[in-house]
C-alpha cells in the first residue's frame, strides 16, 4: 500500500511516517513539497503519485492566529482540504482527515460522541468543520478522525511548553475551566493503524480515555516528572485569548469501541509513558 501523509514534518505527521514506513510505502510531504492551497498543482502532484491512502494532517492549527487570519484559516483548513479530497477522488484513494474537538461548543456537559451535532465557537473549529463537509460530500472512501490536545515526541505541544516553563518561572498559571481529552500521538497513530484496511468508513473520535482540565493536566505533568513548582488555577476570563475555547470538549471514542472493539489507553497512563519513555 502506498500512503501519502500531508503535513509530513509536523507533530502527528512525523509520528505517522516513522510508524507506518515499517509496513507501507510512505511519502510524507511538508509544505515545501505540497502546498495544499494551490489547487491544480496539489491535485496534479497527488494524482501523479497515485496513492492508495492519503492521511491529511496538514492544517492551520493556531486557534488564536486563525481569528486574526480568517481567510487564511479557510484557505488551508477548508479549501486546502477540498483539494486533497478532489485528488483522492480522482486517484480512487482512501482518505483520513484529521479533525478537532473544537468543532463542538462545549455546552453538552458530557463527552461528545460521533453523532453529536457540531457547533464550533471559533474560526479554527469552523474551518475544520468546513473541511469535514468537503470530505463527506466529495469523496467516497473516508475516515474523519477527530482528536484533541495532542502531545508527543515531535513538534511543539502543551507538555513540552510546561516542562520548558518550569525551568524559567517560579509560578505558572493555567486555566482550570476548560476540560478535554489529552492524546499521546503514539497512541493516536496506533488507533489510526487499526482503521487502515478495514473499509469501515465514517467518523471516529480518537483520544486517550478520560478527561481533565488544563490545570490538572499541568499538575500531572509535573507530578510524573518529579518537578516541584507552584501552579495556580485561573479562569478563562482571567486568561484572555483571541479564540473562544469550548469549556468542555472531551471526546467519547464510541465508534472505535463499538465498531472495531478497540480502546485507547487512559490519558494518565499514556502521559506517564511519554514522560518516562519518550
GUDRENBA-988844 format. One record per residue (C-alpha): residue number from 1; residue in one letter; x negated, z, y negated. Coordinates in Angstrom, 1 decimal, decimal comma. Layout:
<rs>
pos NUM code A xx X zz Z yy Y;
...
</rs>
This chain:
<rs>
pos 1 code X xx 0,0 zz 0,0 yy 0,0;
pos 2 code X xx -1,2 zz -0,9 yy -3,5;
pos 3 code X xx -0,4 zz 1,7 yy -6,1;
pos 4 code X xx -0,8 zz 1,4 yy -9,9;
pos 5 code X xx -0,9 zz 4,6 yy -12,0;
pos 6 code X xx -0,3 zz 4,3 yy -15,7;
pos 7 code X xx -2,0 zz 6,9 yy -17,9;
pos 8 code X xx -4,6 zz 7,0 yy -15,2;
pos 9 code X xx -7,1 zz 9,3 yy -17,0;
pos 10 code X xx -4,5 zz 11,9 yy -18,1;
pos 11 code X xx -3,6 zz 15,4 yy -16,8;
pos 12 code X xx -1,4 zz 14,1 yy -14,0;
pos 13 code X xx -2,8 zz 10,6 yy -13,6;
pos 14 code X xx -6,3 zz 11,8 yy -12,7;
pos 15 code X xx -5,0 zz 14,2 yy -10,1;
pos 16 code X xx -2,8 zz 11,4 yy -8,6;
pos 17 code X xx -5,7 zz 9,0 yy -8,5;
pos 18 code X xx -8,1 zz 11,4 yy -6,7;
pos 19 code X xx -5,5 zz 12,4 yy -4,2;
pos 20 code X xx -3,9 zz 9,0 yy -3,4;
pos 21 code X xx -7,1 zz 7,0 yy -3,2;
pos 22 code X xx -7,8 zz 8,7 yy 0,1;
pos 23 code X xx -4,9 zz 6,8 yy 1,8;
pos 24 code X xx -4,0 zz 3,9 yy -0,5;
pos 25 code X xx -5,4 zz 1,1 yy -2,6;
pos 26 code X xx -5,2 zz 2,7 yy -6,1;
pos 27 code X xx -5,5 zz 1,3 yy -9,6;
pos 28 code X xx -5,5 zz 3,9 yy -12,3;
pos 29 code X xx -5,2 zz 2,3 yy -15,7;
pos 30 code X xx -5,6 zz 4,1 yy -19,0;
pos 31 code X xx -4,5 zz 2,8 yy -22,5;
pos 32 code X xx -7,6 zz 0,6 yy -22,8;
pos 33 code X xx -6,7 zz -1,2 yy -19,6;
pos 34 code X xx -3,0 zz -1,3 yy -20,1;
pos 35 code X xx -1,3 zz -0,8 yy -23,5;
pos 36 code X xx 2,3 zz -0,5 yy -22,4;
pos 37 code X xx 3,6 zz -1,1 yy -25,9;
pos 38 code X xx 2,5 zz -4,8 yy -25,7;
pos 39 code X xx 5,4 zz -6,1 yy -23,6;
pos 40 code X xx 4,3 zz -9,6 yy -22,5;
pos 41 code X xx 0,7 zz -8,7 yy -21,9;
pos 42 code X xx 1,5 zz -5,5 yy -20,0;
pos 43 code X xx 4,2 zz -7,1 yy -17,8;
pos 44 code X xx 1,9 zz -10,1 yy -17,0;
pos 45 code X xx -1,0 zz -7,8 yy -16,0;
pos 46 code X xx 1,1 zz -5,7 yy -13,7;
pos 47 code X xx 2,8 zz -8,7 yy -12,1;
pos 48 code X xx -0,7 zz -10,3 yy -11,6;
pos 49 code X xx -1,8 zz -7,1 yy -9,8;
pos 50 code X xx 1,3 zz -7,3 yy -7,6;
pos 51 code X xx 1,5 zz -3,5 yy -6,8;
pos 52 code X xx 3,8 zz -2,1 yy -4,1;
pos 53 code X xx 4,4 zz 1,1 yy -6,2;
pos 54 code X xx 3,9 zz 1,9 yy -9,9;
pos 55 code X xx 3,6 zz 5,6 yy -10,9;
pos 56 code X xx 4,3 zz 5,7 yy -14,6;
pos 57 code X xx 2,7 zz 8,8 yy -16,1;
pos 58 code X xx 1,7 zz 7,3 yy -19,5;
pos 59 code X xx 3,7 zz 8,9 yy -22,3;
pos 60 code X xx 3,5 zz 10,3 yy -25,8;
pos 61 code X xx 3,8 zz 13,9 yy -24,8;
pos 62 code X xx 3,1 zz 15,8 yy -28,0;
pos 63 code X xx 6,6 zz 17,0 yy -28,9;
pos 64 code X xx 5,8 zz 18,0 yy -32,4;
pos 65 code X xx 4,0 zz 14,8 yy -33,2;
pos 66 code X xx 7,0 zz 12,9 yy -31,8;
pos 67 code X xx 9,1 zz 14,5 yy -34,6;
pos 68 code X xx 6,7 zz 13,1 yy -37,2;
pos 69 code X xx 6,3 zz 9,7 yy -35,5;
pos 70 code X xx 9,8 zz 8,8 yy -34,2;
pos 71 code X xx 9,3 zz 5,1 yy -33,9;
pos 72 code X xx 6,0 zz 5,5 yy -32,0;
pos 73 code X xx 7,7 zz 8,0 yy -29,6;
pos 74 code X xx 10,4 zz 5,5 yy -28,7;
pos 75 code X xx 7,9 zz 2,6 yy -28,7;
pos 76 code X xx 5,8 zz 4,4 yy -26,0;
pos 77 code X xx 8,3 zz 6,6 yy -24,1;
pos 78 code X xx 11,3 zz 4,3 yy -24,2;
pos 79 code X xx 10,3 zz 0,7 yy -24,7;
pos 80 code X xx 6,9 zz 1,1 yy -23,1;
pos 81 code X xx 8,7 zz 2,4 yy -20,0;
pos 82 code X xx 11,1 zz -0,5 yy -20,2;
pos 83 code X xx 8,1 zz -2,9 yy -20,0;
pos 84 code X xx 6,9 zz -1,1 yy -16,9;
pos 85 code X xx 10,4 zz -1,3 yy -15,4;
pos 86 code X xx 10,6 zz -5,1 yy -16,0;
pos 87 code X xx 7,2 zz -5,6 yy -14,4;
pos 88 code X xx 8,3 zz -3,5 yy -11,3;
pos 89 code X xx 11,5 zz -5,6 yy -11,0;
pos 90 code X xx 9,5 zz -8,9 yy -11,2;
pos 91 code X xx 7,0 zz -7,6 yy -8,7;
pos 92 code X xx 9,6 zz -6,1 yy -6,4;
pos 93 code X xx 7,6 zz -2,9 yy -6,7;
pos 94 code X xx 8,9 zz 0,7 yy -6,3;
pos 95 code X xx 8,7 zz 2,8 yy -9,5;
pos 96 code X xx 8,1 zz 6,5 yy -10,0;
pos 97 code X xx 8,9 zz 7,5 yy -13,6;
pos 98 code X xx 7,6 zz 10,9 yy -14,7;
pos 99 code X xx 10,2 zz 12,6 yy -17,0;
pos 100 code X xx 10,6 zz 16,1 yy -18,5;
pos 101 code X xx 12,6 zz 19,3 yy -18,7;
pos 102 code X xx 13,0 zz 18,6 yy -22,4;
pos 103 code X xx 15,9 zz 16,2 yy -21,7;
pos 104 code X xx 18,1 zz 19,4 yy -21,4;
pos 105 code X xx 19,3 zz 21,6 yy -24,3;
pos 106 code X xx 18,7 zz 24,9 yy -22,6;
pos 107 code X xx 22,2 zz 26,2 yy -23,0;
pos 108 code X xx 23,3 zz 26,2 yy -19,4;
pos 109 code X xx 21,9 zz 29,7 yy -18,7;
pos 110 code X xx 20,5 zz 28,9 yy -15,3;
pos 111 code X xx 18,1 zz 26,4 yy -13,8;
pos 112 code X xx 19,1 zz 22,8 yy -14,2;
pos 113 code X xx 19,7 zz 20,6 yy -11,1;
pos 114 code X xx 19,6 zz 16,8 yy -11,0;
pos 115 code X xx 23,3 zz 16,5 yy -11,5;
pos 116 code X xx 23,4 zz 18,4 yy -14,8;
pos 117 code X xx 24,1 zz 16,4 yy -18,0;
pos 118 code X xx 21,1 zz 15,9 yy -20,2;
pos 119 code X xx 21,4 zz 16,7 yy -23,9;
pos 120 code X xx 17,9 zz 16,7 yy -25,5;
pos 121 code X xx 17,2 zz 18,6 yy -28,6;
pos 122 code X xx 14,1 zz 16,8 yy -29,8;
pos 123 code X xx 12,7 zz 13,3 yy -30,2;
pos 124 code X xx 10,3 zz 13,7 yy -27,2;
pos 125 code X xx 13,2 zz 14,6 yy -25,0;
pos 126 code X xx 15,4 zz 11,9 yy -26,4;
pos 127 code X xx 12,8 zz 9,2 yy -26,0;
pos 128 code X xx 12,0 zz 10,3 yy -22,4;
pos 129 code X xx 15,7 zz 10,2 yy -21,6;
pos 130 code X xx 15,9 zz 6,7 yy -23,0;
pos 131 code X xx 13,1 zz 5,8 yy -20,6;
pos 132 code X xx 15,1 zz 7,2 yy -17,8;
pos 133 code X xx 18,1 zz 5,0 yy -18,8;
pos 134 code X xx 15,9 zz 1,9 yy -18,7;
pos 135 code X xx 14,7 zz 2,8 yy -15,2;
pos 136 code X xx 18,3 zz 3,4 yy -13,9;
pos 137 code X xx 19,6 zz 0,2 yy -15,4;
pos 138 code X xx 16,9 zz -2,3 yy -14,9;
pos 139 code X xx 15,1 zz -1,6 yy -11,6;
pos 140 code X xx 16,5 zz -1,1 yy -8,1;
pos 141 code X xx 13,9 zz 1,0 yy -6,3;
pos 142 code X xx 13,0 zz 4,0 yy -8,3;
pos 143 code X xx 12,3 zz 7,7 yy -8,3;
pos 144 code X xx 12,8 zz 9,6 yy -11,6;
pos 145 code X xx 10,7 zz 12,8 yy -11,3;
pos 146 code X xx 11,4 zz 15,5 yy -13,9;
pos 147 code X xx 8,8 zz 18,2 yy -14,2;
pos 148 code X xx 7,7 zz 20,8 yy -16,6;
pos 149 code X xx 4,9 zz 23,0 yy -18,1;
pos 150 code X xx 2,1 zz 21,1 yy -16,3;
pos 151 code X xx -1,3 zz 22,5 yy -15,9;
pos 152 code X xx -4,3 zz 21,7 yy -13,7;
pos 153 code X xx -7,9 zz 20,8 yy -13,5;
pos 154 code X xx -7,8 zz 17,8 yy -15,7;
pos 155 code X xx -6,7 zz 17,3 yy -19,3;
pos 156 code X xx -5,5 zz 19,9 yy -21,8;
pos 157 code X xx -2,8 zz 22,4 yy -21,0;
pos 158 code X xx -1,4 zz 25,9 yy -21,7;
pos 159 code X xx -3,5 zz 27,7 yy -19,1;
pos 160 code X xx -6,8 zz 26,2 yy -20,4;
pos 161 code X xx -5,7 zz 27,0 yy -24,0;
pos 162 code X xx -5,0 zz 30,6 yy -23,2;
pos 163 code X xx -8,3 zz 31,1 yy -21,4;
pos 164 code X xx -10,2 zz 29,5 yy -24,4;
pos 165 code X xx -8,4 zz 31,5 yy -27,0;
pos 166 code X xx -9,2 zz 34,7 yy -25,1;
pos 167 code X xx -12,8 zz 34,1 yy -25,9;
pos 168 code X xx -12,1 zz 33,5 yy -29,6;
pos 169 code X xx -9,4 zz 36,0 yy -30,5;
pos 170 code X xx -8,7 zz 39,7 yy -30,0;
pos 171 code X xx -5,0 zz 39,4 yy -30,1;
pos 172 code X xx -2,8 zz 36,5 yy -29,1;
pos 173 code X xx 0,9 zz 35,8 yy -30,0;
pos 174 code X xx 3,1 zz 33,9 yy -27,6;
pos 175 code X xx 6,8 zz 33,1 yy -27,7;
pos 176 code X xx 9,0 zz 35,2 yy -25,4;
pos 177 code X xx 12,3 zz 33,4 yy -25,7;
pos 178 code X xx 11,5 zz 30,1 yy -24,1;
pos 179 code X xx 11,9 zz 30,1 yy -20,3;
pos 180 code X xx 10,8 zz 27,3 yy -17,9;
pos 181 code X xx 9,0 zz 26,4 yy -14,7;
pos 182 code X xx 5,2 zz 26,2 yy -14,8;
pos 183 code X xx 3,9 zz 23,4 yy -12,5;
pos 184 code X xx 0,4 zz 23,0 yy -11,0;
pos 185 code X xx -0,5 zz 19,3 yy -11,0;
pos 186 code X xx -2,0 zz 19,6 yy -7,5;
pos 187 code X xx 1,4 zz 20,8 yy -6,2;
pos 188 code X xx 3,3 zz 18,1 yy -8,1;
pos 189 code X xx 1,1 zz 15,4 yy -6,6;
pos 190 code X xx 1,8 zz 16,7 yy -3,1;
pos 191 code X xx 5,5 zz 16,6 yy -3,8;
pos 192 code X xx 5,3 zz 13,1 yy -5,1;
pos 193 code X xx 3,4 zz 12,1 yy -1,9;
pos 194 code X xx 6,4 zz 13,4 yy 0,0;
pos 195 code X xx 8,6 zz 10,9 yy -1,8;
pos 196 code X xx 6,4 zz 7,9 yy -1,3;
pos 197 code X xx 7,5 zz 5,7 yy 1,5;
pos 198 code X xx 10,9 zz 7,5 yy 2,1;
pos 199 code X xx 13,0 zz 5,0 yy 0,2;
pos 200 code X xx 15,2 zz 8,0 yy -0,7;
pos 201 code X xx 15,5 zz 6,8 yy -4,3;
pos 202 code X xx 17,1 zz 8,7 yy -7,1;
pos 203 code X xx 16,3 zz 11,6 yy -9,5;
pos 204 code X xx 14,2 zz 14,6 yy -8,4;
pos 205 code X xx 13,2 zz 17,8 yy -10,1;
pos 206 code X xx 9,7 zz 18,8 yy -9,0;
pos 207 code X xx 8,4 zz 22,1 yy -10,3;
pos 208 code X xx 6,9 zz 25,2 yy -8,8;
pos 209 code X xx 9,6 zz 27,6 yy -7,8;
pos 210 code X xx 10,7 zz 30,3 yy -10,2;
pos 211 code X xx 10,9 zz 30,7 yy -13,9;
pos 212 code X xx 9,1 zz 32,6 yy -16,6;
pos 213 code X xx 8,7 zz 32,8 yy -20,4;
pos 214 code X xx 5,6 zz 31,5 yy -22,1;
pos 215 code X xx 4,7 zz 35,2 yy -22,9;
pos 216 code X xx 5,0 zz 36,4 yy -19,4;
pos 217 code X xx 3,2 zz 33,3 yy -18,2;
pos 218 code X xx 0,3 zz 34,1 yy -20,5;
pos 219 code X xx 0,2 zz 37,7 yy -19,3;
pos 220 code X xx -0,1 zz 36,5 yy -15,7;
pos 221 code X xx -2,9 zz 34,1 yy -16,6;
pos 222 code X xx -4,9 zz 37,0 yy -17,9;
pos 223 code X xx -4,0 zz 39,3 yy -15,1;
pos 224 code X xx -5,1 zz 36,9 yy -12,4;
pos 225 code X xx -8,2 zz 36,1 yy -14,4;
pos 226 code X xx -9,1 zz 39,8 yy -14,9;
pos 227 code X xx -9,2 zz 39,3 yy -18,7;
pos 228 code X xx -8,2 zz 42,2 yy -20,9;
pos 229 code X xx -6,7 zz 41,0 yy -24,1;
pos 230 code X xx -3,7 zz 42,1 yy -26,2;
pos 231 code X xx -0,8 zz 39,6 yy -26,0;
pos 232 code X xx 2,1 zz 40,1 yy -28,5;
pos 233 code X xx 5,5 zz 38,6 yy -27,9;
pos 234 code X xx 7,2 zz 36,7 yy -30,7;
pos 235 code X xx 10,4 zz 34,8 yy -31,1;
pos 236 code X xx 10,7 zz 31,0 yy -31,7;
pos 237 code X xx 11,9 zz 31,8 yy -35,2;
pos 238 code X xx 8,6 zz 33,5 yy -35,9;
pos 239 code X xx 6,6 zz 30,6 yy -34,4;
pos 240 code X xx 8,0 zz 27,6 yy -36,3;
pos 241 code X xx 7,2 zz 24,2 yy -34,9;
pos 242 code X xx 8,4 zz 20,7 yy -35,8;
pos 243 code X xx 10,2 zz 20,1 yy -32,5;
pos 244 code X xx 13,0 zz 22,4 yy -31,4;
pos 245 code X xx 12,4 zz 23,5 yy -27,8;
pos 246 code X xx 15,2 zz 24,4 yy -25,3;
pos 247 code X xx 15,3 zz 28,2 yy -24,8;
pos 248 code X xx 16,0 zz 27,8 yy -21,1;
pos 249 code X xx 14,8 zz 24,7 yy -19,3;
pos 250 code X xx 13,9 zz 25,9 yy -15,9;
pos 251 code X xx 14,5 zz 23,2 yy -13,2;
pos 252 code X xx 16,1 zz 23,6 yy -9,8;
pos 253 code X xx 14,5 zz 21,3 yy -7,1;
pos 254 code X xx 17,9 zz 20,8 yy -5,5;
pos 255 code X xx 17,4 zz 17,2 yy -4,4;
pos 256 code X xx 14,0 zz 17,8 yy -3,0;
pos 257 code X xx 15,2 zz 20,7 yy -0,8;
pos 258 code X xx 18,5 zz 19,1 yy 0,3;
pos 259 code X xx 17,3 zz 15,5 yy 0,6;
pos 260 code X xx 13,8 zz 16,0 yy 2,0;
pos 261 code X xx 13,8 zz 19,6 yy 3,3;
pos 262 code X xx 10,6 zz 20,2 yy 1,2;
pos 263 code X xx 9,9 zz 23,1 yy -1,1;
pos 264 code X xx 7,1 zz 23,6 yy -3,6;
pos 265 code X xx 5,2 zz 26,9 yy -3,9;
pos 266 code X xx 6,2 zz 29,8 yy -6,1;
pos 267 code X xx 4,7 zz 29,4 yy -9,6;
pos 268 code X xx 2,8 zz 32,7 yy -9,3;
pos 269 code X xx 1,2 zz 31,6 yy -6,0;
pos 270 code X xx 0,2 zz 28,3 yy -7,5;
pos 271 code X xx -1,2 zz 29,8 yy -10,7;
pos 272 code X xx -3,4 zz 32,2 yy -8,7;
pos 273 code X xx -4,6 zz 29,4 yy -6,5;
pos 274 code X xx -5,6 zz 27,3 yy -9,6;
pos 275 code X xx -7,3 zz 30,2 yy -11,3;
pos 276 code X xx -9,3 zz 31,3 yy -8,3;
pos 277 code X xx -9,9 zz 27,9 yy -6,6;
pos 278 code X xx -9,6 zz 25,3 yy -9,3;
</rs>
